[in-house]
Amino acid sequence: MIKRILTGIILLAAVAASAFFTSLNPGTISLDVGFAQFQAPLGLAFVLALAFGWLLGTLSAILWIARIAADRRRLRRQLDHSPAETALQVRDERG
C-alpha cells in the first residue's frame, strides 16, 4: 500500500517537473533520426530522451536480474543434489 502511494507521488512529481521544464523552454528543435526529420518542442524532446533512457536502464536491469535468477536456480538444484551424493559416497567407502 505504501509502495503504491510512494510510486504515485514520484510519478506525479516527475510529471510536474517535466511540465515545469517544458514551460521554461518553449523553443523547438530539429530531430534527425536517420530516416526522418522531426520538429519537436525542446521540453518534449527532453522528456522523451529521459523516458527512453529509463526504459533502456530498466531493460538492462531486467536482463541482469534474469541472469542472476537463473544462476540461483542452478545453484539451488546443485545444493539439493549435494546431500544425496555425500551420503552415497559415505556408503561406498564403508563397503
Number of C-alpha atoms within 10 A of each C-alpha: 6 7 8 9 10 11 12 12 12 12 12 12 12 13 13 12 13 16 14 12 16 18 12 11 12 11 11 14 13 12 12 10 8 6 5 7 10 11 11 14 15 19 21 18 17 15 18 12 12 12 12 12 12 12 12 12 11 12 12 12 12 12 11 11 12 12 11 12 12 11 12 12 11 12 12 12 11 11 11 11 11 12 11 10 10 10 10 11 11 10 9 8 7 6 5
